[in-house]
Amino acid sequence: MFQDSPPSAPDDSPAGLYIHIPFCLKKCPYCDFYSITDPSLQPRFLDALISEMDLVEKNGWVYDTLYIGGGTPSVLEDAVLKNIIDLAGQCFDILSDAETTLEVNPGTVTLRQMKNYRQAGINRISIGIQSFNLENLGFLGRIHSAQDSENAVKWAQEAGFENIGLDLIYGIPGQTDKLWLKDLETAVDLRPQHLSCYMLSYEPGTPLHMDLRNRTFTPLPEQRICELYETAVSFLSDHHYVQYETSNFARKDAGVRDTESALTYASRHNMKYWNFVPYTGLGPSAHSFMGQKRRWNHPSVEKYIEELSAGRLPLAGEEVLNREQQWMETVYLGLRQTKGIAVDAMEKKFGINFNARYAAIIADLEEKSLIKSSKDRCALTSNGMLYLDSIAAMFI
């Protein structure tokens, strides 16, 4: 299927730096990201993180994003977070205008903390709200209230943040269109620059997945989940939020005519994951990507500390993507973005005339209003996004 020449190397786009903070006050039953609730390991973890910053390959990369995620990074002391940011700046070539994001959870932050974050150099806040509905928050095992969420947003604004993102979850058992609209309305009224709307998933190994298997609750039917997704896309579009990825929406400010200008508020860091731009991941379970190689750290704070204490990088594994894997990921990641697949780039990278090879499939999907295609781009429609996995499989 592929030409024999090697794929083109990643372009010269600046890389991204991700730091995983693996601590939470409480583990949410739906979450499959690695984290622990034992704060006693924080000092040793921080020492190990500093060691990893020193040991990890720099590759001569320049970075224009720093993303501190978790876990719940906001459980760390403000001074500790500032120290992490300062040390990252010393160890890596981070541009002065880099997008520096911190994930926070309502109920773990105050106005004073928000001001301290801003002074530490953080310029983008991502707030894990998930819902403003008390019953939904209880089902999700969240520790905060709707008032905590509203306070967190207002405190971030008061602290001077001009790039605030909110996370919401839909597809929660019992969630009606009316309740979902209420969450969306409340979020939009707070005027965040960015919204992420994630479908609730039942990941194997999580308590919520076990409850599902034990029939502790009745999940929403797939059709209802699709309707909630369509509600979000329609409502947010009407309120000037531009969808740029299947779950992500950036606000288009008043007076801005072209859609591209709205992407000022798109997550520059997350876009690296979707566009094969190199990134370095630090911390337990963090992933790194360099060209065609991907590697990942041990998903264990204890193992992470042990390896770095011995002067070794805490690598759990790595893989070199072969050409077919690269094709599969390029197709999937391209289709999940509203800009779609760059046809010329595909031909240059893989030696394949995309439109010619898949003409029949594209024509069929266009007739069903699931895809829109041109000489330069092939992108899913809003309705097509609902069938991302099955449509991507047609091109693999």
C-alpha positions, 0 to 999 in steps of 0.5 A: 500500500505504501511507497518504500521511501521513508516518511517525511520527518516532522516539520520544524514546529516547536515541540510540547512539554507535558508534566504529569502530577499524579496526585488527587484528593479523591479518585473519581470512579470514571477516571482511568488517568493514573493518579494516587491519593497518598500525598506522603509521596509528593516530596520524593516524586518532586525530587524524581521529577527534577532528576527526569528533567535533567536526564531526558533527551532534549533533542535540540527542541524548542518548546512553545507549550507547557501543560501541567496535568494529572491527577489534580495539579492544584493539590500541590502548594503554589510555591511547588508549582512555581518551582516546577515551572521555573525548573522546566524553563531552566532545563528546556528551551521554552519560548517566552510566549509559550502557552502554559496550561495548568489543570485545576479542579473546583474545590481545590483552588482559591482566589489567592492561588489563582493570582499566584498561578498567574504570577508564576507564569501560567497563562491558561487555566483548564478547569475540570467542572464536568457538570453543574448539576448536583446529582451528576456530580454525585454520580461522577464522584466529584468533590466540588459543588456548582458554586465551587465551579462558578467561583473557580471561573470567576477567580481565574478571571479576577486573577487576570487569566484571559484563556480559560477552558472548562471541561464538561461531560455528557452521556451521564445516566439519567441526563436529559436534553434539558439538563445538558442544555442547562450545563451548557448555558451555565458554562457559556454564561461564564464566558470561558474562551474554551469548552471541552465536551467529553462523552462519559466512557466506561473504561475497563479497570475503573470502578464505574466500569465495574458498576456497569457490569454489575448493573448498578445503573442503567447507561444512556442508550447510544442514540440518546448520547448522539442527541446530546452531542448534537445538542452541544454542537448546535448550542455552542455554534449558536453562541459563537464557539467554533468546533475544531475537534470532535470534543473541543470548541474555541470561542469566536469573539465579537467582531471576528469574522473568519473561523481561523481567528477563533482558534486563538483560544484552541489548545495549542498543546493538545493540537500537537497530539493530533498533528504529529508534532513532537512532545516530551512527557514527564512524570509517571505514565507520561508519553513522549513522541519524537518523529516516528517513536513513541515511549511511555513512563511507568504508571507507578509513582513508586517505580518512577521514583525507584528508577530515577533514584538509580539514575535511570529514565523511568521508561516502561516501553517504547515503539517505532510506528511502522508506515501502516501505523502512521497511516492509521493514526494520520487518518484517525487524528485528521478526521477527528479535527474539523479541518480534516485530512490534508490531502496533499500532506498525505500524498507527500508523506505516504506516496498515495493519491488519497482522493483517487484511492478512496473515491468510491468511499468518499462519494458514498459518505458525501451522499450520506452527508457524513463527509465533505471533500475537496481537492485539498481536504477531506473532513467529517461533517458534524453528523459524521463526527458521531461515526468517527471510529467506523468511518476512519476504519474505512480508510485503513 
